[in-house]
Amino acid sequence: MNIVILAAGQGKRMHSDRPKVLHELGGRPLLAHVLATAQTLAPRRICVVYGHGGETVREAFADAAVQWVLQEPQLGTGHAVQQALPHLDPDGPTLVLYGDVPLIRAETLKPLLEAAAQGSLALLTVELDDPAGYGRIVRADDGRVLRIVEHKDATPEQLRVREVNTGIMALPTRRLAAWVGSLQNDNAQGEYYLTDIIARAVAEGVEVRAFQPGAVWETLGVNSKAQLAELERIHQRNIAAQLLEQGVTLADPARLDVRGSLACGRDVHIDVNCVFEGEVVLGDRVYVGPNCVLRNVRIAADTRIEAFCYLDGADIGANCRIGPYARLRPQTQLAESVHIGNFCEVKASSIGAHSKANHLSYIGDSEVGRNVNVGAGTITCNYDGANKHRTVIEDDVFIGSDTQLIAPVRVGRGATLAAGTTLTKDAPAEQLTLSRVRQVSIANWKRPTKTPK
């Protein structure tokens, strides 16, 4: 079986320099959704016909196992399929998909492929209340499909037909080659319409079978930013429905955005306005508070993420408490029962079990042990203007507020750093280390005042 994906359109109504099929839906390019569906059907060959933004499209899918076919110039859908013909296996059916129709489902396509494998030409059609702009399905009195008439070429009577062509079809490849080769461009657009092969199939006595999807939204394409936004909401609604079906509690299914993959354990609770990007895994009983962004994060069971947190590339253990207003950056690893509080940031660091940094602290390029208390306003000074350096804080350390640790530096096990310390040398284990300027009070000192103008 072959799959041809037509992805050469310019998308003028998008008003963008980016090729249309590279605009994103759910955090992935439109074409990526179509390719993912195509691959689930296990085709022998996938041909992507590209045109506008050619190399940009190819570069975006450099690792895709597809045959790229350039359509230049773009002379219609029939012409596009004709470019792909030399790369198709003639002995199996060919399925035609579109790079800007991202929500089509594999289960909808399988009946078309089965019909085409039996020698029929299979169409996917839908009935629309407002079919303006779509090609109409013309049927005989007995219900047989006779042809497809494009909107611009339709008669007033044909324009009243509500059943329309989606463009998606499956058909025997050997017949496809002959039909496409006979196409003419004597129409309002001056293009070679793939839909014209329907009438040719009927003339040759080939059965034309029409199938309909489970939902109209599967067949909706993207031609404008408004349509893209509409499909984004449909896509997110579908994801929310799946999560609810799996037992996830969503405070408001309409206020959730998954831009990648989200896997949830049992009794997960997600509050409003949360965004999940890349690959996110939430363990059992994880709570995510409102207005959080989680990107490429793994969170173990019973952890609570409070409101307004931004977590990126972090691996978070069980029973942790994060936020509110916390930021975890890539290569952050938290063991179980770690507390990262409000306005704290952690980057490229590991923090051991039962340690906490509850207020206004920065921990970067550090190894923090177990049962460590990081006082408010503590920062690791890990960057010297050219290179990053590591800080090591061993188990059971207490760090007082407003402490600066000038890396590279090590704090020994059980050490205490007094508030206000600027640590430039290693701190010995089990000792108090402090560095403070002697406090002085100046009598008769006068605060400056503004000079009168």
Secondary structure as UniProt FT lines:
FT   STRAND          2..7
FT   HELIX           12..14
FT   HELIX           20..22
FT   STRAND          24..25
FT   TURN            26..27
FT   STRAND          28..29
FT   HELIX           30..40
FT   STRAND          45..50
FT   TURN            52..53
FT   HELIX           54..60
FT   TURN            61..63
FT   STRAND          67..70
FT   HELIX           77..84
FT   HELIX           85..87
FT   TURN            90..91
FT   STRAND          93..98
FT   TURN            99..100
FT   TURN            102..103
FT   HELIX           106..117
FT   TURN            118..119
FT   STRAND          121..127
FT   TURN            132..133
FT   STRAND          136..139
FT   TURN            141..142
FT   STRAND          145..149
FT   HELIX           151..153
FT   HELIX           156..159
FT   STRAND          163..172
FT   HELIX           173..181
FT   TURN            188..189
FT   HELIX           194..196
FT   HELIX           197..203
FT   TURN            204..205
FT   STRAND          208..211
FT   HELIX           216..219
FT   HELIX           225..245
FT   TURN            246..247
FT   STRAND          249..250
FT   TURN            253..254
FT   STRAND          256..264
FT   TURN            266..267
FT   STRAND          269..270
FT   TURN            272..273
FT   STRAND          274..282
FT   TURN            284..285
FT   STRAND          287..288
FT   TURN            290..291
FT   STRAND          293..295
FT   STRAND          298..299
FT   TURN            301..302
FT   STRAND          304..305
FT   TURN            307..308
FT   STRAND          310..312
FT   STRAND          314..316
FT   TURN            318..319
FT   STRAND          321..322
FT   STRAND          327..328
FT   TURN            330..331
FT   STRAND          332..334
FT   TURN            336..337
FT   STRAND          339..342
FT   STRAND          345..347
FT   STRAND          350..351
FT   TURN            353..354
FT   STRAND          356..359
FT   STRAND          362..364
FT   STRAND          366..368
FT   TURN            370..371
FT   STRAND          373..374
FT   TURN            376..377
FT   STRAND          379..381
FT   STRAND          391..393
FT   TURN            395..396
FT   STRAND          398..399
FT   STRAND          404..406
FT   STRAND          409..411
FT   TURN            413..414
FT   STRAND          416..417
FT   TURN            419..420
FT   STRAND          422..423
FT   TURN            429..430
FT   STRAND          432..433
FT   TURN            443..444
//
